[in-house]
Amino acid sequence: MENKKEQGYNIICGRNPVLEAVRSGREIDRLLVAHGVSGGSVTAIIAKCKQKGILIKEVSPQKLDYYCSGANHQGVAVLFAEQEYCTVEDILNYANEKGEKPFIIVCDEIEDPHNLGAIIRTAECCAVHGIIIPKRRSASLNATVAKSASGALEYMRVARVTNIPNTIDMLKENGVWVFGADMDGSDYEQIDFNCPCALVIGNEGKGIGTLTAKKCDGIVSLPMFGKINSLNASVAAGVLMYEVVRKRR
């Protein structure tokens, strides 16, 4: 069955098309399975998705009908990204190829696709080498993100990882200094960002995770002068990215 586009995602529905999409190595965001559907090729699809680490979500048949715009989905559909993901190694290699100190943004559970898109747009303007997002509890590269990024997604490397704290360890092993953006940190203007560095931007409500914060080399904060004690995640990310650019000029 032909690809659909609904709710900001690219969608393939139907058992054979879904199975072939999974087998092909396409970057799948998640598999949707209607409640009560099992057996035959569905079992094979689920097994293949588990083997590849693809998220699997059960939904009502009515919800799957809605996602697939009424097409005969046969109980299964996959959502896939607007753009292929890269690896963290790809991002580091890209910086090395350009002869530049790595500049990376780590989005720790940014759930609003508009925020993720805005971060990608600003990151491209600031010559960020790549962005890292987690596989779970995060916006993915859907059509809403692409639209919010206003074309920047075409030029930005985005890696999707299983574990953010482990990825931070890997970055540090490669000589990258990691700074988390959170309250009660050091004044961002006092930090020397003229080094291989990564900025960690936390969830819109919770901020960065406790373990993620512990893994960071330092926590940086933006001063607040009004009655609200925090900025929108994409706005905070933008201020910090331009501070890195300023310190490197």
N, C-alpha and C positions, 0 to 999 in steps of 0.2 A: 504494500500500500504506500501511497505517496507520502512524503514528509508533510507534516502539519506544522503550524506555528501558532501556539496558543499560550496565554499567560506568560509571555516573555521567554518561552523556551522553544527550541527546535524539537520536534517530536517525530518519532517513527513508531507506528503501531502495527499490530498484526504479528502472529507468531513467527512465520518464516522471515519477514523483514527484520524483526527484532533479533532473532537468532543470528542472522547474517551480520547485522550491525555489530553485535557483541563479538562475533568471531573475527571480524575484520580488523579489530584493534582500534576502532574509532574511540575517541575520548568520550565515554558515557558519563553523564552526571548522576543518573539514577534509573533504576528499573521500577516501574509501577506495575503491580499485579492486583487484579480485582479480587476482592474477598471471595473465597470459595472456589477459585479456579486453581486446578492442579492437574498433575498427570501428564503423560506424553511429552510433547515438546516443551511445555511450560516447566516441567521438572528439569529438563536439560538446560533451558535458559537460566533458571535460578542457579543451578549448579555452576554454570559457566560464569555468571556474574559474581558468585561467591569466590570463585577461584581467582578472578581478576580484581577482587576488592571493590566491586561496584556496589553502591548503596542500593538496598532493596526496600521498597515501601509498599505496604498493602493499602489499597484505597477501595472505596465503594464502587460498584459498577457504574453508578450514576456519575460519580466524579470522573471516572475514566472516560465515560461518554463525553463529558464536558471538555476534558483536556483534548480529546481526539476529534472534537467538532462533529460528533455523531458518526464517525467512520467505524467500520466493523473491526474493532481492535482485537477481538478474540481473547480478551482478558489480560493483554499485556501491552505495554508501551515503554519506550525509553526516551528520556530527556537528554539532550546533548548540548554541548557548549557552542556558543557563537564562534569561538576560536579555540584551536588546539592549545593545550597546556604544554609548558616546557618543564624541565627539571631545575632544581636549585643549581646543579652543576652547570647547566646551560647559562644561567644568569652570571655566575662567577666567571665562566669562560668568556662571555661576551665582554665583561668589564676588562678582563685581561687582554683580549684581542684589541680593545681600543686603547690600551695602555693607561687606563684610568683606575683610580681607587674605587672599589665597589661601593655603590650607593643603592641600598635595597630597602623596600618597604615591606614590613610584615604585618598583615592584617589579622589580628587575633579575634576571630568570630565577628567580623563586620557582617551583619545580617541584612541591612537595608541595601538593595541593589543600587539605589540612587547614590548612596554614600560611596559604595565601592566604585561605581562609575566615575564619580567626581574625584576620588583619590587617584584613579588611573589617569584621568585627564591632567590633573596637576602634576603627577609623577612624570608624565611624558614631557610636559613643559619644563621640568626641572632636570631633565636628562637622567632620571633614575634608570638603573640598569635592569631592574625587574621587581616584581611584586610576588609575595608569597601569601597564599591563603590556605586554610585548613579544609579538608574534605567534608567535615561535619560541622553543623551549626554555623554555616557561612553562606553568604550569597555566592552564587557561581557565575560563570560568564554567560549569562543569558542575554536576551535581546534588550531588556531594560538596562542592564549594565552597559551594553554596547552603546545604546542611545545616550545615556547619561555621560558616557566618556567622550561623546561628540567626535568620534573618529580615532581617538587616541589608542583604543584597544588594538587597532591594526599595527601599531608600532611598539606595543609594550609586551614584554615577556612576562607571563604569569605562570607560576608554579603552584601546584596544589599538592599539599603534603598531608600525611596521616597524623603527624604529631608535631605541634609547634615547638614545645620545649626541646625535643630532640633535634629539631632543625636548627634551633638557636645554638645548640652545642656544636653542630656541624659547621655553622657559620663562624663561630669563635675559633674552631680548629683550623679554619682557613684564614685566620688573621683579621676577621671582621669584628669590630666593636659594636655591641648591640645596646641600644638605648630605648627603654620603654617610656611611652608618654602616659603620665598618670599624675594624680594630685600628690602633694607632699614630696615632690622630687626637687632636684636642684634647678635653679633658674636656667632656662634653656639658653640664655645669652652667655652664660658662663662656661658652656661646654665647647670644647675644641672638636668640631666636627670635621676638621681637615685630616681625616683618616679614613681607612676602609670602614664603612659604618652601615648599620641597619637601624631603622626606626620601627618600633613596634607600636601600632595603633590598636587600641582595644575596642571591645564591644560597646555599642551605643549606650547601653544601660549599665553594664557591670564593669566596664573598663577592661584592662588586661587581666588575665587569670593569675592566681596566686603563684603557681609554679612557674609560669612564664615570667612574671616579675622577678622571681628569685634567680632565674637564669640570666637576666639582663646584666650587663656590666654597670649600668647606671639607670636611674629614673629621672626624667626631665619633666618640668612643669611649665605651663604658661601662666603668667600672672592674671588674676581675675580682679576687676575693679568695680564690678556691679554686684547685684544681689544674686545672680546665677553663678554657680560654682564650677561650671564646665562649659566647654564649647562643643558644637556638633563635631563628630569624629572627622569628617572630611575637612572641616575648617581648621581644626587643630593640626591635622596632617599637613595641610597646605602651609600654615605658618611655619611649622618645623622644617618642612622640605626647603622652603626658601631661606631659612636660616642656615641650613647645610650649604646651599648654593652660595650664600653670602660669605660664609667662612672659607669656602674653597676658592674664591675669586682672588 
